[in-house]
Structures are given as structure tokens and as C-alpha cells.
Amino acid sequence: MEKPSRPASSLFEVYLRLRLPAGAGLQRFLEVEHGEPINPTHITIKPPASDFRKRAVERFAFTRVFEEEATQLEVFEGTGVLPLIEGVLGSERREGRDALVATLGVTGSGKTHTILGSKSQRGLIQLSLDVLYNAVADHLIERSDEPTTFASLDAADVSEAFVTPASTFLDSIYGDGQSERGHSRATTPLLVGKQSTQPIPPNKFNVPFHISSRNLYPALSVQGNQSPSKTNTESRRYDFISNAEAALGWTLKTTSFANKEVFPTIKDSSSYITLPKRHIPRPSGLPQIPTVPNVQLRSDKSAEYAIIVSMYEVYNDRIFDLLGGSSGQLKAGLQRRRALLFKSTEQSPDRKVVAGLKKVICGSFEEAIMVLETGLMERKVAGTGSNAVSSRSHGFFCVEVKKRDKATKGPWSGSTLTVVDLA
């Protein structure tokens, strides 16, 4: 595919967003110049009346100035983010191009609010993801965890990354960790004996035993009643089994191997009891406004897309993966953060990349938002005089858009939208 030509406009654009004064009675020391064009582009800074030092009046020019009452949606639509997303998607039978959006300002100026929003308002990254998934809704790959598709996406990555489907990643963080073991090649044990069709009555223990557990591995159960001698621990186990039998209407069997008693325990029923590790973010509980239902971007109708999300931070001049571990394990000392390298790789000899990131294939907007929320839990923040949760690191949020020809299933090409929240 032929790469798109560079646009004739300037290399980058600079926008200014003004924030309301943090305290009451503070004097505004700048003026926004209104006139032609409609959107203001210049400000004039005047020294405060209480400042007796001789300072000159200064005038600054920007691509556009957003005043204090500007909303998140106005900033999103007015800062040129939409053309950047359209460029990342790529035109018909052409590769996309990389794009970068970054915020720069002093502590407490509202950088993180603009990028990530608040508890009630979406930020630029959430709005960008919403628009992106709407644009490619009819052209996304159906199953990112399908072996052939997953292998092709993994092979297309040049940064030595650990690529994983969103379902596997979220289960490893919030679930019981079953997906961390990978796809088992072992066959499912056959159910033997006559299956019970009677409904299971509710039990006071609220333990969701699998209905077919008594028919698995019949060699572990023997006929007849056995009354082996029991220690105190074994007696407690039998008490639990007896109560479970009464509640469920089942007969649980034990057996003996080499004169060693084998007793069912709660631990042995981990296949049937699932306890989540952490509270999983719910998309319905995250900010739903502003919405972008009327924003329609063009995409390549001849291509199919895959969207891959990765996040990292630069803290004390070191790069850390925000999706590489669990904050609970880090705080408990069970896992140490490993710094990553910004280097050339074997598949990318002419271009340096952050090597070794965990990249998550997100098949829907909801999955991407949950991955985003998971990464934000790992980011370094600290309280300052002007902000209780000020960002102490530079945050990089990367949305990689892979595309390939839908008919030929050829090689994947990729372009990335990078949103940066500078500390």
C-alpha cells in the first residue's frame, strides 16, 4: 500500500485551554482577544495591579483559545483530534499514519482532566475510543482469540510485546486466574453413570457445586459405606460433607489409596467456586457523557480492523508498563515493577520502540474502557498544594489500529494514536 502524503499544514498545532481560578477573589491577569476569526487565537498577559515591578505587556498566539466555560466536547471537537483519528484509520486501501495528542502545563492546570475527564465527564481518550469504535464497528475482527487471527496479530508486532486478548487480560487481573494457564489441550473428562435431572434445592451454604461433580472420575468413589477413623481435622471435613449432603441431596463418596484417606475439601472445589481478585470496573459505572452520536468518521470499507491498547508511564526517567501487573501485588511486595527499555528491536532496526509492553486486543469499546481503568490504577499520583491526586509521571495511552485487506487476509499494517498526559 502507498503511504499517505504528509499534509501541507504545520507539523503540530498548539491549543490553549483556560481553567477557572482555583480560589475566590483571584484577579485574572490575561485577556482573550475576540474578533475575526470567530474562534479566538491570541491572548494578552498584563501584570497584576499589585505587582509594582516593571513588566512588559506580552501577547501570545495559538491555534485556538478555549475559555473557562468550554466543555469537554467543545475541546474534543475543536482541537483537531477527529482528523487525527481519521488519519490513523487510513483512507481506502491506504495505510494510516501515526498521531499524537499531548497536554502540557503546570501542576493543577487541568491536564489530566482534559485527557482523562472526571467522575462525571469523559476526557479526550474516552471520547476518542468511542468515536474510533463507532467508525470501525462493522469492520472489526470477530474473534481476537481465534488462534489464526491471534497468531497473525502477534507476529505483526515489532516491539517484542506480550499480546493478549482482553478477555484473558481482564480475567488474569479480576477473575480466578484460570485464563492465565492458557488454553488446555486436555480433553474434558466424560460424565459417566446416569445423570440426575432433578433440580438442586437451594442450600444454606450458597456454595455453587457443579451438578455433575459426583459423576466425574468414578474411580475416586467406591461402593458401600465406609467409616474410617478420623482425626479432628478429618472430622470437621466430614461434618461439612454431611451438611452438604443434607442441603444438596447428594451422596459424596471417599476412597483410600495406599491406606491414605482422601477427603473432599473446599479447596478441592476451586473449579466450582470463583472468588474475584479485585473489583472489576463496570462500564455502566463510568462517565457516560458527553456522547458523540453524531460524529461519523470515514474508514476503509475494504479492510478489517483490530484495535490494540497499551499504557505506560515515565517515572523518574524510567519506563514502566501500566498493564504489566497488579497494584495489589505491588503494594504487598509480591511483585516488583520492571523498567522497560526504549530501543531498536530485531523487527524494528530503524525505529526505537518501548520493548516488552503488554498489549491488549480490545474487541469492543467496553473492553477498551475497562483496560484503561485498570491501567490508571497503577499510575503514580501524589497530593500537592493545588491538586490532591496530581500526576507524578508522564502517562502514555496508546491505541494501535491494525488493518488488513478483508478479502485476501494479507499482512497487517498498523498506525497508532498516542495520547500523553505530561506530569
N, C-alpha and C positions, 0 to 999 in steps of 0.2 A: 504494500500500500504506500502511496505517496504521502509524505508528511505535509501537514498544512503549513502554508507560509506564515511568517510572523506578521502580526497585524501592524499597520502603519502608525498606530498610536504610540504613546510613550511607553517605556519599559514598565513603569509602575505608576500607580496613582495614589495620592495621599488625601485622606478624608479626615476631617476634624469633627469630633462629637463632644459637645459641651455637657458637663454634668451640673446638676443643681448644687448650690453651695451646701457644704456639709453642716454648717451651723447657721443659726438665725442671726440676722443683722449684718452678715458679711457683705462688703461692698464689691460689686462687680467692677473689675478693672479693665475690661475689654469691651469693644463694640463690634457688632457684626454689621458689615456694610451691606445694606439692602439696595437693590436696584436691578439693572439688567446684567446678566440673565436673572430669571425668577429665582433660581436657587443661589443663595449667597456663596461666594468663593473667597472672600477676604475678611480679615479681622484686623482691628487696630488696638494695640495694647497701650494704655495710658497709665502712668504711675498713680497710685492712690494719693488722695489729697493729703493724707497724713505722712506721706513719705517726702521729706524735705531734701533728699539727695537729688542731684541734678541727673535726670534720666530722660533720654530722648523718646519721643513717641515712635513706636515701631509698628510696621504694617507687614502682615504675612498673607501669602496666597496659598490656597488649597484647591483640590479638585472640586470639593463641595464642603460646606459647613453645615452641620446639623446642630440646631439649637437645643436647649434643655428639654423642651417639650416633645422632641422627636421620639417616636415609638420604635420598638424593635423591628416591626415590619417595615417602617419607612427607612430605617437604616439598612435593612437587608435588601430592599428593592433599589435603594439609591446608591449603594456603594459598588455596583458593578459585579456583585457576586454571581448573579444569574448568567451573564455572558461567560464567566469563568467556568461555571458548571457545564454549560453547553459546549464549551471548548474541550472539557475533559471527556465528555461523551463522544465527541468526534462526529463529523458530518458523514454523509453517505459514502461508504466504502473508503473512508479515510481514518487514519489513526487520530486519537485525541492528543491533547497537549496538556502538560502539567500546569497547575495553577497554585498560587499561594495567597493566603489572606492572613494578615498578622495585625496585632494590636500593640501599640507602644504608648507608654505614659507612666506617670509617677504612681506610687502606691496610693490606692484609694480613688483613682480617676475613673474607674468603671470598666477596665479592660475585660476582666473575667465576666462581668455582667453582659457586656456586648457579645462576647463569644459564646458563653455557656448559659446565659439567661439567669433566672432566679427560680424560686419555688412556684411562682405564678406565671412567669413569662419564658418563652423559648428564646434561645440565643441563635447566633448565626449558624452554628454547627448543626443544631437540631432542625432548623428551617432548611438548611442545605440538604440534609439527608432526606427530609420529607419530599422536597422537590425532585431530588435525584431518583428516588424510588418510584415516584409518580411517573417520571419520564420513561423509565425502563420497565414498568410493571408488566407489559405484555411480552417482554423480550428477555426476562431473567431466566437463567437456567433453572430447571425444575427441581433437581436434587443435587446439592453441592456435595453430599456424602456418597453419591454413587461412585463406585471405585474408579471407573474410567475418567469421569469428569474431575474427580478429586486429584487423581494422578496427573492429569494434564495441567491443572492449575498449580499444583505443587512444583511440577517441572518447569513451569513458566516463570517462577520466582527466581530472581538473580541475587537476592540478598541473604542467602543461607537462612531463611526464616523457617519457623515452625508453623506450617499452615494447618489449620484445623477448622472443621465446620462449627457453626455457632452452637448447635445442639450439644456437641461434645464439650466445647469450652464451658458453656454455662452449667452443664451437669458436673464438670470437674470442680467448679467453684461452689455451687449451691446445692448440688444433689448428693447422692450417696457415693459418687466416685466410680460407679460401675463402668461408665464410658471411658475412664482413664485406662482401663485394661485393654482397650481396643476391641476389635471385632473377633469373637471367639470362633475358631474353626471346628470346635467340638460339636457333635450332634446333640440335639435335645433328647434327654432320656425319655424313652417311651413310657406311657402310662399303662400299667398292667392291672388286670383284675377288673371287676365291674365298677363302673363309675357311678357315684351317688348322684341322683337327680333331685334329692330333697334339698330344699333351701336351708341354709345355715342360719340358726337363730342368732340374734344379736347376743354378744357376750359382754359381761361387765368389765372385762379387761381391755376391751377395744383394741385387741391385737388382730391385725388382718392376716391370719394364717391363710396360706394358699389352699384352695379347695381340693387340689389334687396331691397335696404333700404326702398323704398317707399311702398313695399308690406309687410313689417314686421309690426305686431301688428296693424291691421286695426282699432281697437277700438280707436286708438290715432288720427285718421283722421275723419273728418266729411264732409258731402257733402255740396256743396254750397259755396258761397263766404262769408267770414266774414271780417268785418272791425272793429276790436276792437280798443278802444282808446289806444294810445301808448305813453309811456314816451320817453325821449331822448334815453335811453339805448335800449328800445324795438324798437325804430325807426331805430337805427343802425342795429339791428338784422334783421329787415325786409328788410333793404337795401341790406344786404348780401344775404338774401334768394332770393330777386328779381334778383340780379345779377347772382346767381347760377342757378335760373330757366332759365334765358336767355341763359346762357352758356351751360347748360345741356339739355334743352328742357323738363324739368320736371315741375310738379306742386307739390310744397311742401305744406302740409296742417298743420294747427294748430288747437288746440281744447281748451276747457275750462273745468276745473274740479273745482267745488265749487267756481265758479266765479274767479278763478285764472288762468291767461293765462299761457300756456306752449308754449315756443318758441324753435325751434331747434337752437342750438348754435354750434360753432366749437368744444367746449369742449365735447358736446354730441356725436360728431362723432369720438371719440377716437378709436372706433373699426375699423375705416376705415383709419385713419391717423397714421402712425407709424414713430416716430422720434427716432433714435438710441441715447442711452445714451452716448456712447463713441465710439471712432474709433476702430472698431474690427480689430485685427491683421489678415492680409491675408497671408496664407502660401506661395503664389506666391511671396510675397514681402520680405520673409525671405531668409537667405542664402541657396542656393541650392547645394553648393559644400563644401567639397568633397563629392562625391557619393560613394555608396558601392554596386554596382550592382552585383559584383562577389562574395560577401560574402554570403555563404549559410550555415545556421546552422540547425542542426537536431532538430526536435520537435516530440512530442508524437502524432503519427498518429491516435491513438485510443481515443484521448481526444479532447475536445473542450475548448477553452481558452477565458478568459475575462481579459482585461488589465485596471487597475485602477491606476490613477495618483493622488498623493498628494504632497504638498510642505509646508514646514515650515522653520522658521528661529529662531535661538537662539540669542537674542539681550539683552545685559545687564543681562545675566543669566536667561532670561525668554523666554518661547517658544510662538511664535505667528504663527498663520495659515496664509500662503500667499494666500490662496484661499478663505478665510473666509469673505472678504469684498471688498468694492470698494475704491480705493485710493482717488477718488474724494470726496466721503462721509467722509473719514477720514480727509482729509485736510480741509473740510468745517465744521468740528466739529459735523457732523450729526451722526457719528458712532465712538465708541471708540474700540480700539483693546483690545481683551480679552486674557489674558495669559492662556495657556493650561497647563495641568498637565502631568508629566511623572510618571505613576503609574500603579499598577496592576488593572485589571478590573474583573468583575464577570465572564466573559468568558475567561479571561487570568490571573488566580490567580498566576501562577508561573513565569510569564514573564511580565516585565514592558513595557508599550507602551505609545505613546503620545495619550492621550484620547481626543476625541471631534473634531478631524480634519474633514475637508470637503474633501471627496474623490470623484473623478470624473471618471466615467466609459467611457473610450475613445474607440470608435469603429473603429477608423482609425488613421493613422499617422498624418493626417492634424489636427484632433481634439486634439490629444495629444500636438502638437506643439502650437496650439492656447491657450490651457490651460497653457502650460509652459510660454508663453509670458505674459499671464495675471498675473501669479504669480510673475514674475520678476518685474512687475510694482510696486508691493507692497514692494519690498525688500529695506532695509536700505542701502544707499550708501552715501558717502561724499567725498569731494575733499581733497587730500593730496599733499605733495610736489612732489611725484613721480607718482600720479595717480589721474586724475580729478574725476573719479567715482569709488573710491575704496570701496570695500565691507566692511561694518561696522558690519556685522553679519555673523554668520555661516549659510550657506544655505543648506538645506537638500531636495533633489529631489528624491522622492520615486516612483518607478514603480513596482506595485504589480501585479504579474501574477497569476491569478486563473485558475485552470484546474479541469475538472471532466470527468468521462467516458462518451463518446459520446452516447453510446447505452443505458446505464442504467439511465443516468441523475442522478447519485448519488451525494453525498455531494461534495462541492468544497474544494480543498486543495489550499494552497497559499504559494508563496515564493516571496521575494522582492529584487529588485536591488536598492540599495541606493547609490546615487552619492552626495558627500558632497564637498562643496566649503567653506573651512575654511577662516575666515577673516584674 
